[in-house]
Amino acid sequence: METVFTALVLLVAVVASGLLSRVIFVPLPLPLVQIGLGAIIASIADVGGVLDPNLFFLLLLPPLLFLDGWRIPKEGVFRDKGTILELALGLVIFTVLGVGVFINWMIPSMPLAVAFALAAIISPTDPIAVSSITSRVPVPKRLMHILEGESLLNDASGLVCMRFAVAAVLTGTFSLAEASVTFVWLAVAGIAVGLAVTWGVTTAKNWVSRRYGEETGSQILISLLIPFAAYLLAEHLHASGILAAVAAGISMSYSEQSGEALAVTRMRRTAVWDTVQFALNGIIFVLLGEQLPRIVSGAADVVRDTGHHDPVWLIAYVLAINLALAALRFLWVWASLRFTLFRATRKGQTRQAPGWRLIAATSLAGVRGTITLAGILTLPLTLNDGSPFPARDLAIFLAAGVIIFSLVAASIGLPYLLKGLELPPEQDDQSHEDEARVAAAQAAIEAIERAQHKLGEGQSDMDLYANVAVRLMDVYRQRIDGYAMTGEEAAISLRTSEIERQLRLAGLRAERDEIYRIARARKLSDDASRRLVREVDLVEARMNAS
């Protein structure tokens, strides 16, 4: 019962954080609001207790990593794959080595392996935290694609590096050759398991749906179970469950392109996953705030063991680590972009040299968030011999401090750096989108013609089928003609479409209000009113998305 109560308190706090972030006078990123709420909860009641690292890792990370892989824009990742790989792999190793050695030098009481584990877990970035910060100043699309791609890959690489470092702490030994072989197995087997699980599950459920029909609730539940199945199977095979969850998400995005799921399934599933993402991210940050007093107390004890009796050294440590992270990231981004320009010059290509604001924005956008917190809280409580894990509380505090400091620094600096920032021109996808819309409209016309002949064959009211088909095909022909227009005609057509959309939205809202009025008057059943309102909502959602 206590666990259920704790979960309910955390969910209520997540809901409250969404409201507070909109009504408070000083605009703050949602994660900071959630951390503050967690600290308030901790001052009122002890609801968090001691977290089980393995359970925490299993429940929170697989679905978040799966969703990142599922929703990441693949075209942006493939276009800037070189830059993303340099940031996601090279920068992680650079950060682990550089910051790990720096932390061990600054805090000698923290073993080198623990320092490397801390450096590994604070290396992954969080684009969700960035997007919450930059909601008032939009991030250029291409930069956001790079940050999302980096985050997807460095989540996996950072957590895998942390796994090696923790293993070194537990065993007291580290072999580079053995670690290399283990890393290859972790990566290859983990990715293979993720791809296999998604392919197997989606193939089976599509076969069942074609044969016996599709049930929306079951389809949504299956999508929620896939990341856990991939993670647990990979861990059972001593592979990387992290990479398995990411690979399962990427595979899911390609499996869904078959279009076999019903439209209602896709809409409801999207809503469910949006809720899951919001809830899990929120729970992690609320837990951080709730655990913060206990973390600070334990970290202060460790600081006293280093010879410093003033806990203010904790703040000094956090600032020093953040400065080291920022300096290494700035240096790596600068070198990476210069290397990209050098390769382009060797190939005879001409590219615009990035300005300092772009490099600074890319560096400052390396905000730490959900994955860092989830990973650091999974540090073992004890060593193999039963003794406490060395400097665990201090490592958790420093990671929490890095998260908070990076959020604050980015919320202050990014709006300034991004305002008016110009990136090299992106490929224009509008023409491809227009071509796809025209092709879809032409396919619809052909399908209507075939359906008209099939449905009307042998019917006495053949003319009625023909009239309805002509009316529907005219809608698609007008759409095709609209995309073929240029210049002033196109502007007028777009303006006309916008006016029509606004008028149709006004009509839809009036429809919904009238349905509710009739239902309140008890002249329409609840089931019928919900069904009619949903029909209106679906049309309005489609028009708002277009």
C-alpha positions in Angstrom: 0.0 0.0 0.0 2.9 2.4 0.8 4.3 1.9 -2.7 0.9 2.6 -4.3 0.6 5.7 -2.2 4.1 6.9 -3.2 3.3 6.4 -6.9 0.0 8.4 -6.6 1.8 11.2 -4.8 4.4 11.4 -7.6 1.8 11.4 -10.3 -0.2 14.2 -8.6 3.1 16.2 -8.3 3.7 15.7 -12.0 0.2 17.0 -12.8 0.7 20.0 -10.5 4.0 20.8 -12.1 2.4 21.2 -15.5 0.0 23.7 -14.0 2.6 25.6 -12.0 4.9 26.0 -15.0 2.2 27.9 -16.8 1.0 30.1 -14.0 4.1 31.2 -12.1 5.3 34.7 -12.9 8.9 33.7 -13.6 9.1 31.4 -16.6 11.0 28.3 -15.5 11.7 25.0 -17.4 9.3 22.3 -16.4 12.1 20.0 -15.0 13.1 22.7 -12.5 9.5 23.1 -11.3 9.2 19.4 -10.8 12.5 19.3 -8.8 11.2 22.1 -6.6 7.9 20.2 -6.0 9.8 17.1 -5.1 11.8 19.1 -2.5 8.6 20.5 -1.1 7.2 16.9 -0.8 10.3 15.8 1.0 9.9 18.6 3.6 6.3 17.5 4.3 6.5 13.7 4.2 9.0 10.9 3.5 7.4 9.2 0.5 10.5 8.2 -1.6 12.4 6.0 0.8 15.5 4.1 -0.5 15.1 3.4 -4.2 15.9 0.0 -5.6 18.3 0.9 -8.5 17.5 -2.2 -10.6 13.8 -1.7 -10.3 14.1 2.1 -11.0 16.2 1.4 -14.1 13.8 -1.3 -15.4 10.6 0.7 -15.0 11.7 4.1 -16.3 14.5 3.8 -18.8 13.3 1.2 -21.4 10.1 3.0 -22.4 11.8 6.4 -22.6 14.7 5.1 -24.7 12.2 3.1 -26.9 10.2 6.3 -27.5 13.3 8.3 -28.4 14.2 5.7 -31.0 10.7 5.5 -32.3 10.1 9.2 -32.8 13.5 10.6 -33.7 13.4 12.1 -37.2 15.4 9.7 -39.3 16.0 11.9 -42.3 17.7 14.6 -40.1 19.9 11.9 -38.4 21.0 10.4 -41.7 21.8 13.8 -43.2 24.0 14.9 -40.3 25.1 11.4 -39.2 28.8 12.3 -39.2 28.3 15.2 -36.8 26.0 13.2 -34.6 28.4 10.2 -34.4 31.2 12.6 -33.5 29.2 14.1 -30.7 27.5 10.9 -29.5 30.5 8.6 -29.5 33.7 10.6 -29.6 32.5 13.3 -27.2 31.3 10.7 -24.7 34.6 8.9 -24.6 36.4 12.3 -24.5 34.1 13.4 -21.6 34.5 10.2 -19.6 38.3 10.3 -19.8 38.7 14.0 -19.2 36.0 14.7 -16.6 36.7 11.4 -14.9 40.4 12.2 -14.3 39.4 15.8 -13.3 36.9 14.6 -10.7 39.4 12.1 -9.2 42.0 14.8 -9.0 39.6 17.3 -7.4 38.1 14.7 -5.0 40.8 12.2 -4.1 38.4 10.3 -1.8 36.3 9.3 -4.8 37.9 6.2 -6.5 39.0 6.6 -10.1 36.5 4.0 -11.3 33.6 5.8 -9.5 34.8 9.1 -11.0 34.7 7.5 -14.5 31.2 6.1 -13.7 30.0 9.6 -12.7 31.6 11.1 -15.8 30.0 8.5 -18.0 26.5 9.1 -16.7 26.7 12.9 -16.9 27.8 12.7 -20.5 24.4 12.0 -22.1 22.3 15.0 -23.1 18.5 15.4 -22.9 16.7 17.1 -25.8 13.4 17.1 -23.9 14.9 19.3 -21.3 16.3 21.6 -24.1 12.9 21.8 -25.8 11.2 22.7 -22.5 13.7 25.5 -22.1 13.5 26.9 -25.6 9.8 26.8 -25.9 9.8 30.6 -26.0 12.7 30.8 -28.4 12.5 27.9 -30.9 15.6 25.9 -31.7 16.5 25.9 -35.4 15.2 22.6 -36.8 18.5 21.3 -38.0 20.2 22.0 -34.7 17.4 20.2 -32.8 17.8 17.2 -35.1 21.5 17.0 -34.3 20.8 17.3 -30.6 18.1 14.6 -30.8 20.3 12.3 -32.7 23.2 12.9 -30.3 21.0 12.2 -27.3 19.6 9.0 -28.7 23.1 7.5 -29.3 24.9 9.0 -26.3 22.3 7.7 -24.0 23.4 4.2 -24.9 27.1 4.9 -25.1 27.2 6.8 -21.8 25.2 4.2 -19.9 27.3 1.3 -21.4 30.5 3.2 -20.3 29.0 3.6 -16.8 28.3 -0.2 -16.7 32.0 -0.9 -17.4 33.1 1.6 -14.7 30.7 0.2 -12.1 31.9 -3.4 -12.9 35.5 -2.2 -12.3 34.4 -0.8 -8.9 32.6 -4.0 -7.9 35.4 -6.4 -9.1 38.4 -4.2 -8.5 39.9 -5.1 -11.9 39.6 -3.8 -15.4 41.0 -5.3 -18.6 40.9 -3.3 -21.8 40.9 -6.3 -24.0 38.1 -8.0 -22.1 36.2 -4.8 -22.0 36.5 -4.4 -25.8 35.2 -7.9 -26.4 32.4 -7.4 -23.9 31.5 -4.0 -25.5 31.2 -5.6 -29.0 28.9 -8.3 -27.6 26.8 -5.8 -25.6 26.4 -3.6 -28.7 25.8 -6.2 -31.4 23.7 -8.6 -29.4 21.7 -5.7 -27.8 20.9 -4.1 -31.2 20.0 -7.5 -32.7 17.7 -8.4 -29.8 15.9 -5.1 -30.1 15.4 -5.4 -33.8 14.3 -9.1 -33.5 11.8 -8.4 -30.7 10.1 -5.6 -32.6 10.0 -7.5 -35.9 8.7 -10.6 -34.3 6.0 -8.9 -32.2 4.8 -6.6 -35.0 4.7 -9.5 -37.5 2.7 -11.7 -35.2 0.2 -9.0 -34.2 -0.3 -7.9 -37.8 -1.0 -11.5 -38.8 -3.6 -11.8 -35.9 -5.2 -8.5 -36.9 -5.5 -9.5 -40.5 -7.0 -12.8 -39.6 -9.3 -12.0 -36.6 -9.6 -8.2 -36.7 -7.8 -5.5 -34.7 -8.5 -4.5 -31.1 -7.2 -1.1 -30.3 -6.5 -1.6 -26.6 -4.5 -4.7 -27.2 -2.4 -3.0 -29.9 -1.6 -0.1 -27.5 -0.7 -2.5 -24.7 1.6 -4.5 -27.0 3.5 -1.3 -27.9 4.0 -0.6 -24.2 5.3 -4.1 -23.5 7.8 -4.2 -26.4 10.6 -2.1 -24.8 10.4 -4.1 -21.6 10.5 -7.4 -23.6 13.6 -6.2 -25.6 15.3 -4.9 -22.4 14.7 -8.0 -20.3 15.6 -10.5 -23.1 18.9 -8.6 -23.8 19.8 -8.5 -20.2 19.1 -12.2 -19.9 21.6 -12.8 -22.7 24.1 -10.5 -21.0 23.7 -8.0 -23.8 22.9 -4.3 -23.5 19.2 -3.8 -22.6 19.7 -0.1 -23.2 20.8 -0.6 -26.9 18.0 -3.2 -27.2 15.4 -0.7 -26.2 16.7 2.0 -28.5 17.0 -0.5 -31.5 13.4 -1.7 -30.8 12.2 1.9 -31.0 14.0 2.6 -34.3 12.7 -0.7 -35.7 9.2 0.2 -34.5 9.2 3.4 -36.6 9.9 1.4 -39.7 7.4 -1.3 -38.9 4.7 1.3 -38.5 5.3 2.6 -42.0 3.4 -0.5 -43.2 0.3 1.3 -42.2 -1.5 -1.9 -41.1 -2.8 -0.4 -37.8 -6.2 1.3 -37.8 -6.3 5.1 -37.7 -8.0 5.1 -34.3 -5.2 2.8 -33.0 -2.5 5.2 -34.1 -4.3 8.2 -32.6 -5.0 6.6 -29.3 -1.5 5.1 -29.1 0.1 8.4 -29.7 -2.0 9.9 -26.9 -1.1 7.1 -24.5 2.7 7.4 -25.3 2.6 11.2 -24.9 1.1 10.6 -21.4 3.6 7.9 -20.5 6.5 10.2 -21.6 5.2 13.1 -19.6 4.6 11.0 -16.6 7.9 9.1 -16.5 10.0 12.2 -17.2 8.1 14.1 -14.5 8.4 11.3 -12.0 12.2 11.2 -12.4 12.6 14.9 -11.7 10.1 14.9 -8.8 12.0 12.0 -7.4 15.2 14.0 -7.8 13.8 16.8 -5.7 12.3 14.4 -3.1 15.7 12.6 -2.7 17.7 15.8 -2.7 17.8 16.5 1.0 18.9 12.9 1.7 21.5 13.1 -1.1 22.9 16.5 0.2 23.2 15.0 3.7 25.1 11.9 2.5 27.3 14.0 0.2 28.2 16.4 3.0 29.5 13.5 5.0 31.7 12.4 2.1 33.0 15.9 1.8 34.0 16.0 5.4 35.9 12.8 4.8 38.0 14.7 2.2 39.1 17.2 4.9 36.7 20.0 4.0 34.3 20.7 6.9 32.2 23.2 5.1 29.5 21.7 2.9 29.8 24.8 0.6 32.5 22.7 -1.1 29.6 20.7 -2.7 28.6 23.8 -4.7 32.2 24.4 -5.7 32.5 20.8 -6.9 29.3 21.1 -9.0 30.5 24.4 -10.5 33.9 23.0 -11.3 32.4 19.9 -13.0 30.0 22.0 -15.1 32.8 24.2 -16.2 34.9 21.2 -17.2 31.9 19.7 -19.1 31.2 23.0 -20.9 34.9 23.5 -21.8 35.3 20.0 -23.2 32.0 20.1 -25.1 32.9 23.5 -26.6 36.4 22.3 -27.6 34.9 19.1 -29.1 32.1 20.9 -31.0 34.6 23.4 -32.4 37.0 20.7 -33.5 34.2 18.6 -34.9 32.8 21.4 -37.0 36.3 22.4 -38.3 37.0 18.8 -39.2 33.7 18.6 -41.1 34.6 21.8 -43.0 38.1 20.3 -43.8 36.5 17.1 -45.2 34.1 19.2 -47.3 37.0 21.3 -48.7 38.9 18.1 -49.6 35.9 17.0 -51.6 35.6 20.3 -53.4 32.5 21.4 -51.5 31.9 24.9 -50.3 30.3 25.2 -46.8 29.7 28.2 -44.6 32.0 28.4 -41.6 30.0 28.2 -38.3 30.0 31.3 -36.1 30.9 31.4 -32.4 27.2 31.7 -31.5 26.4 28.4 -33.2 29.2 26.6 -31.5 28.3 28.2 -28.1 24.6 27.3 -28.6 25.4 23.7 -29.5 27.7 23.5 -26.4 25.2 25.1 -24.0 22.4 22.9 -25.4 24.1 19.9 -23.9 21.6 19.9 -21.0 21.6 16.8 -18.7 18.2 15.4 -17.7 16.2 12.2 -17.4 18.8 9.6 -18.5 21.5 11.1 -16.3 19.3 11.0 -13.2 17.9 7.6 -13.9 21.4 6.2 -14.5 23.0 7.7 -11.5 20.3 6.4 -9.2 21.1 2.9 -10.4 24.5 2.9 -8.8 24.6 -0.2 -6.5 24.0 0.3 -2.8 26.8 -2.1 -1.8 29.9 -3.8 -3.2 30.2 -7.6 -3.7 31.5 -8.0 -0.2 28.5 -6.1 1.3 30.4 -2.9 2.1 28.8 0.4 1.0 29.4 1.6 -2.5 32.2 4.2 -2.2 31.1 7.9 -2.5 27.6 6.8 -3.9 25.8 9.7 -2.2 28.4 12.2 -3.4 28.2 10.9 -7.0 24.4 11.2 -6.9 24.6 14.7 -5.6 27.1 15.8 -8.1 25.0 14.4 -11.0 21.9 16.1 -9.6 23.9 19.3 -9.3 25.0 19.0 -13.0 21.4 18.5 -14.1 20.1 21.6 -12.2 23.0 23.8 -13.1 22.9 22.9 -16.8 19.1 23.5 -16.9 19.5 27.0 -15.3 22.5 27.9 -17.5 20.7 26.8 -20.7 17.5 28.6 -19.7 19.4 31.8 -19.3 21.9 31.5 -22.1 20.1 29.7 -24.9 17.4 32.3 -25.6 20.1 34.9 -26.1 22.3 32.7 -28.3 19.5 31.3 -30.4 17.7 34.6 -31.1 18.3 35.4 -34.7 20.8 32.6 -35.1 21.1 31.5 -38.8 22.2 28.0 -39.7 23.4 26.8 -43.1 20.3 26.4 -45.4 18.5 23.1 -45.0 17.2 21.0 -47.8 13.7 22.2 -48.8 11.3 19.3 -47.9 8.2 21.3 -49.0 8.4 20.2 -52.6 8.7 16.6 -51.6 5.7 17.0 -49.3 3.7 18.6 -52.1 4.6 15.7 -54.5 3.5 13.2 -51.9 0.2 15.0 -51.4 -0.5 15.1 -55.2 0.4 11.4 -55.5 -1.9 10.5 -52.6 -4.7 12.5 -54.1 -4.3 10.8 -57.5 -4.3 7.4 -55.7 -7.5 8.4 -54.0 -9.1 9.3 -57.3 -8.2 6.0 -58.8 -9.5 4.1 -55.7 -12.8 6.0 -55.8 -13.2 5.1 -59.5 -12.6 1.4 -58.8 -14.9 1.4 -55.8 -17.6 3.2 -57.7 -17.7 0.6 -60.5 -17.5 -2.3 -58.0 -20.2 -1.0 -55.6 -22.5 0.3 -58.4 -22.2 -2.8 -60.6 -25.7 -4.3 -61.2 -27.4 -1.6 -59.1 -30.5 0.2 -60.4 -29.2 3.5 -59.0 -25.9 3.5 -60.9 -26.2 7.2 -61.6 -26.3 7.9 -57.8 -22.9 6.1 -57.4 -21.5 8.1 -60.3 -22.6 11.4 -58.9 -21.2 10.8 -55.5 -17.9 9.6 -57.0 -17.6 12.7 -59.2 -18.2 14.9 -56.2 -15.5 13.2 -54.2 -13.0 13.1 -57.0 -13.6 16.9 -57.6 -12.3 17.5 -54.1 -9.0 15.7 -54.8 -8.7 17.3 -58.2 -9.0 20.7 -56.6 -6.3 19.7 -54.2 -4.0 18.7 -57.1 -4.7 21.9 -59.0 -3.8 23.9 -55.8 -0.4 22.4 -55.6 0.2 23.1 -59.3 -0.4 26.8 -58.9 2.4 29.3 -58.7 2.9 33.0 -57.7 -0.2 35.0 -57.0 -2.6 32.2 -57.8 -0.9 30.0 -55.2 -1.1 32.8 -52.6 -4.8 33.3 -53.2 -5.4 29.5 -53.1 -3.6 29.3 -49.7 -5.5 32.2 -48.4 -8.8 30.7 -49.5 -7.9 27.4 -47.9 -7.0 29.1 -44.6 -10.3 31.0 -44.6 -12.2 27.8 -45.3 -10.3 26.1 -42.5 -11.2 28.8 -40.0 -14.9 28.7 -41.0 -15.0 25.0 -40.9 -13.4 25.1 -37.4 -16.1 27.6 -36.3 -18.7 25.2 -37.6 -17.2 22.2 -35.9 -17.1 24.0 -32.5 -20.8 25.0 -33.0 -21.6 21.4 -33.8 -19.9 20.2 -30.6 -21.6 22.9 -28.5 -25.0 21.9 -29.8 -24.4 18.2 -29.2 -23.5 19.0 -25.6 -26.6 21.2 -25.2 -28.8 18.4 -26.5 -27.1 15.9 -24.2 -27.5 18.2 -21.2 -31.2 18.5 -22.0 -31.4 14.6 -21.8 -32.5 14.4 -25.4 -29.5 12.3 -26.4 -27.9 9.3 -24.7 -24.4 9.6 -23.2 -23.0 6.9 -25.6 -24.4 8.7 -28.6 -23.2 12.1 -27.5 -19.7 10.8 -26.9 -19.6 9.2 -30.3 -20.8 12.3 -32.1 -18.4 14.6 -30.2 -15.5 12.2 -31.0 -16.4 12.4 -34.7 -16.2 16.2 -34.5 -13.0 16.0 -32.5 -11.3 13.8 -35.0 -12.1 16.1 -37.9 -11.0 19.2 -35.9 -7.7 17.5 -34.9 -7.0 16.6 -38.5 -7.7 20.2 -39.6 -5.5 21.7 -36.9 -2.7 19.3 -37.8 -2.8 20.2 -41.5 
